[in-house]
Amino acid sequence: MHAHGDFPPAFVADLARADVAKALAEDVGAADLTAGLVDPHTQATARVLAREPAVICGLPWVQAAVHALDPAAQITWHVPEGHRCEADQVVFEVHGQARALLTAERTALNFLQLLSAVATKTDHFVQAVRDVPGARAHIVDTRKTLPGLRLAQKYAVLTGGGTNHRLGLYDAVLIKENHIAAAGGVSAVLKLAAQVAPQAKFVEIEVETLAQLEEALAAGAGMLLLDNMSLATLHQAVRLNAGRAILEVSGGVKLDSVRAIASTGVDRISIGALTKDVKAIDFSMRFSSQGQ
């Protein structure tokens, strides 16, 4: 289980309950017409299996979905949050009211399949750069998230061993080309950032050339986003920087290219695909017993 920084357990539990409330309202509406076919007194036990290898993520959302409909339901996790599972492994078992389990099933699995997908994809990138000689790059997410589920996805990135970039537009400053043009240049925009947003966790400025890199360093930049630079240019950028600022690479990073990027010595590699281009992990729920 990885450290979760901005996501302490109580905050995650509240976040999960809020996300689940919206999802259940969307799915159930006034009533689950099909679950109404089941006797309300019937109890059931179900197992959830992973159909493929994955890093499991979404425990608080699963528990929130089940307990919203049956507060007394008992959930036993066989694969803890942030741990890997194999194909056909039982991830958790749940015992409770059959109606409640049937109604909660899709909402619970929707969160589990999405968040485990993000955690698993993040883990793939983290493992890819782990043993690169001389590399120190962290794998970082972006704001390219599903609307309304950003915090859940960023939690999943942390669970997979990645690092969060800014959570939104409110907690840090990222100065891009249009900001620089509108504010009157690199030096001017950096001074403005210090004045206008002193509460920001960090101020980062995007550069596309080595000349812009040198200009930003001369203006006192402490964090630079190297946008779509070639590997050769990245090597030069690291040498020019000489440890003065944090260097982050962005733009079109793929699993087959991330090792070479990490080998340049940059500090961070941000990847929109961690949260944007995810393929859900396949899970299934199977009822194993029931009784009055």
N, C-alpha and C positions, 0 to 999 in steps of 0.2 A: 504494500500500500504506500503510495507516494504522499508527500506533504501537500497540503491543499491551501496554504496561504490565505487568500481572501475568502476561503470557503470552509469556515469552522463547522463542526457537525450540526449545531443548532440552526445555523443559517441554511445549510443544505436541507435539513428536515423541513424547514418552513418553505423553502423554494420548491421542494418536491411536492408538498401538499398543495401549494398554489398551482403548480403546473398540472397536477393530476386533477384538481377540481375543474379546471378549464377543459381538460381532455375528456373527463367523464360527462360533463355537461354536453359536450359536442357529440359524444357517442350514445349516451343513454337517453338524453332528452327527458320526456315525462316518465318513461318506463321502458324497461327491457322486455319487449313483448315475448321473445322466445324463452327467456329464463322463467317467465310466468308459467310455463308448462311444468316446471319442477316443483314438487312439494316444498313449501317454505321451511319445513322442519328437517328436511334431509341434510345430512352432513356428508362431506366427501373429502377425500385426500387426493391430491394431484401432484405430479412431478413435472418439472420443467427441464427439458434437455436441450443442450446446445447441439446443433447438427453440424457444426464445424468448429475448428479451433478458434479461440477468441480470448481477449482480455476482458473479464467480466466487469461491467460498470452499469450502475442504475439501481443498486439495492434500495436506496431511500425512496425512489420513485415506485418501485414494485411494492414496497411495504405500504406506501401511502395509498396506492390504488386498492390494494386488498383491504386494508384497515378502514378505508373510507366507507366500504360496504359491509364489512364484518369486523368490527373492532376486536373481537375475541379470537379471530383467526390466528393460528400458530404457523409461523414460517421458519423453516430450518434451512440454512444456507450450507451447501456442501462445497461451494467454491466462493471464497470471500471476495469482497470488492477489491478490484485491482489485481487479482490473481488470474493466471491462465487456466483455461480448461481445454480439454481435448474433444474431438468429435464424439457425439453420443454420450457425453458425460452428463450426469444429473447435476444441475446447477443449484436447484433448491426444491424443497417439498413444502406443500402448504396444506393445512387441514382446517376446514371451517364449513360454513353454510354453502351448500352446493350452488344455490342461486347466486350468492355473492361472488363465488369464485368464477362462475360462468360469465357474469357481467363484467368483472374486473379483468378477465383474462386478456382481452385485446389491448386495453389501455396499458396494463402492466408490461406486456410483451413489446408493445410499440416503443415504450421508453427503453426497455432493456436492449432491444435490437439496435436502436439508434445510438445510444450512449456506449454500448459495447463496441459498435462499429468505429466510433470516433476514438475510443481508447485503444482499440486494436491497431488501427491505422497509425496512430501516434506512436505506439510501441514499435511498429515496423521501422519507422524513420529513426527513432531513438536507438534501436539496436543496430541500424545500418551505420551510424556514425560512432558507435561506442568504442570500437577498437581501431579507429583511424589514427595512425601515428601522429602525435603532436596536435591533434584536434582538441578543441575545447568548446565547440559550438553546441548551444542549447537549441532544441527544436521548439519553435514558437508558433502559436496560432495567430489568427487574424480576426477581423470583424465580418468575415464572409460566413455567416452563420444562418441557421433557419430562423426566420422572424419569430420572436416570442420565446425562443429556446436557447438564446445565446449563453446565458449563465449555465444552463445544464450542459451545453456542449463544451464550454470552457472548463467546467468541472471534469468532464470526461477526458479532455486533453491532459489535465493534471494527473488523472488516474492512470493514463497510459504512459506517464513519465515525461510529458512535455512541459512547456512553460507558457504561461499566459502573457500575451501582449496586453495592451490596454483593454479594459473591459468594454469601454464605449468612448464616446466623444467627451465624457465628463471627467475622466480621471487622469488623463495624460495628454500631451501635445505631440502631434505628428505633423510636421510642416512639409507640405508638398510643393511642387513647382508653381501651382496657381497661388498658393499662399505667399510664396516668395515674391512673385510678380506683383501681387496686390499690395504687399506691405513695403515694397521699395528696395528689395535686395536681401541677401543673406544676413549681413551684419544687422541691418535694421529689424528684420523679422525675429532674430534671436533675442535682441534687446527687448522687443515688444513682448515676446513670450515670457520673459522673466518678470516683466511688469504686470502683464494682464492675467497671467495664470501662475502665480507663485505657489499655489496649492497642488500643482500637477506632480504626479509621481515621477515623471521624467519628461524631458523635452528632446525630441528626436527630429532630425532634419534629413530630408531625402536628397541624395546627390546622384547624378547620372554620369558624371565624368570625373577624372582625377583633378582637373582644374577646380571644379566645384568642391571637391573634397578638401583641397588645400585652402580654399576660401573659407569654408565652414570651420575648419580647424583653427584658422587664423582668427576667426570671430569668436572662438571659445566654445564651439559645439562639443557637447559631451557624449552625444550618441548620434550615429549616422546610419541612415538606411541606404545601402548600396543597391540601386535599382537596376535590374537586368544587365549587370556587367558580365563580361566574359571571364573565364577562369584566369586568363593572363592578366586582365585588368584587376581582378580581385587580389591576385598575388602582389601586384604593385601597390594597391590600396593599403594592404596590410603593412607593407614595408614603409610607405609614406606616413601612415598613421603612427607607427612606432609605439603603440600602446596608449596613445593619448586619449582616444575616445573609444566607446563601445561600438563595434561594427556589426551591423545586421545586414544579411543578404535577403533580398526579396525578388520574386518574379520567376514563375515557371519552374520551380524546383520539383524534381521528380525523384522517385525512389532510386532510380538508376544513376542519378547525377548528384545526389546529396553527399555521397562520400567524397567525391572530388571537391565539392564546394567546402566541405568541412576541413579538408586537408590544407586549404589556403591559410587557415589560422583565424578566420572570423569568429566572432563571439556568439552570434545568434543567426539562425536560419528560419525565416518565417514562411509558413506554407499554408495557403488558403485551402488546399485540398483536404487538410485534416478535418475540417468541419463542413466543407462545401461539396466535395465529391465523395460521399460516403456510400458504401453498399451495406445495407442492413445485415447484421449477423442473423442466421436462421435459428430460431428457437421454436420449440413446440411444447404444449402442455398436454399431459395425458392423465386422465382420471384413473386411479387405480383401485379405489374402493368407495363404498358409500353405505350409509345406514341411517336409521331413525335416531 
